[in-house]
Amino acid sequence: MNLLKSLLFVLLFLVGAVAQSQKIHIAVEQNLFFGDFYLSSGTDSGTVSLSNNGEWSSTGNIHQLLSNQQPAIFNISTKSKTPVTVRVEVITGNLSNENGYAISLHPEDSGIQFYKVKRGFPETISIGGTLRITPKNKNYQGNYKGSISITATVYSE
């Protein structure tokens, strides 16, 4: 009988632990877009940077054509009754064009950040980054697509 009571207690404990588990929801509000720009001939490299608040800058002979850039924006929310600390990690990625040429993308806030998320008050996260452009031939021209890895996990409840 004691074994049955212990087993029942363990089952109730596991059910209680599952009920206490916190969930977070992530919604993409806006994609990262560096805008339209070009690299002057005779230049072998440069960078294009976009801050988390949307400010555009460049090095080398890279020039902006249109001021249509935007940082990535994510909302993290929870339905938890208690605030949740969320650990967010952004990792470097690559973008490539239709010719297969790749450009490295380095997020402005790479590494680990922590955010306190409360029910009814989503946390908005903006992500900018830097493109390092080192064209070796004419294949670097074109539209680039790709992704960066963003991992969000509940750190503490």
Secondary structure as the mmCIF struct_conf table of DSSP 4:
data_model
#
loop_
_struct_conf.conf_type_id
_struct_conf.id
_struct_conf.beg_label_comp_id
_struct_conf.beg_label_asym_id
_struct_conf.beg_label_seq_id
_struct_conf.end_label_comp_id
_struct_conf.end_label_asym_id
_struct_conf.end_label_seq_id
HELX_RH_AL_P HELX_RH_AL_P1 ASN A 2 GLN A 20
STRN STRN1 ILE A 24 GLN A 30
STRN STRN2 PHE A 33 PHE A 33
STRN STRN3 ASP A 36 LEU A 39
TURN_TY1_P TURN_TY1_P1 SER A 41 GLY A 42
STRN STRN4 GLY A 46 LEU A 50
TURN_TY1_P TURN_TY1_P2 ASN A 52 ASN A 53
STRN STRN5 TRP A 56 SER A 58
TURN_TY1_P TURN_TY1_P3 GLY A 60 ASN A 61
STRN STRN6 ILE A 62 LEU A 66
BEND BEND1 SER A 67 SER A 67
STRN STRN7 GLN A 70 GLN A 70
STRN STRN8 ALA A 72 THR A 78
BEND BEND2 LYS A 81 THR A 82
STRN STRN9 VAL A 84 SER A 96
TURN_TY1_P TURN_TY1_P4 GLU A 98 ASN A 99
STRN STRN10 ALA A 102 PRO A 107
TURN_TY1_P TURN_TY1_P5 GLU A 108 ASP A 109
STRN STRN11 GLY A 111 VAL A 117
STRN STRN12 LYS A 118 LYS A 118
TURN_TY1_P TURN_TY1_P6 ARG A 119 GLY A 120
STRN STRN13 PHE A 121 PHE A 121
HELX_LH_PP_P HELX_LH_PP_P1 PRO A 122 PRO A 122
STRN STRN14 GLU A 123 ILE A 127
STRN STRN15 GLY A 129 ILE A 133
BEND BEND3 ASN A 137 ASN A 137
HELX_RH_3T_P HELX_RH_3T_P1 LYS A 138 TYR A 140
BEND BEND4 GLY A 142 GLY A 142
STRN STRN16 LYS A 145 SER A 156
#
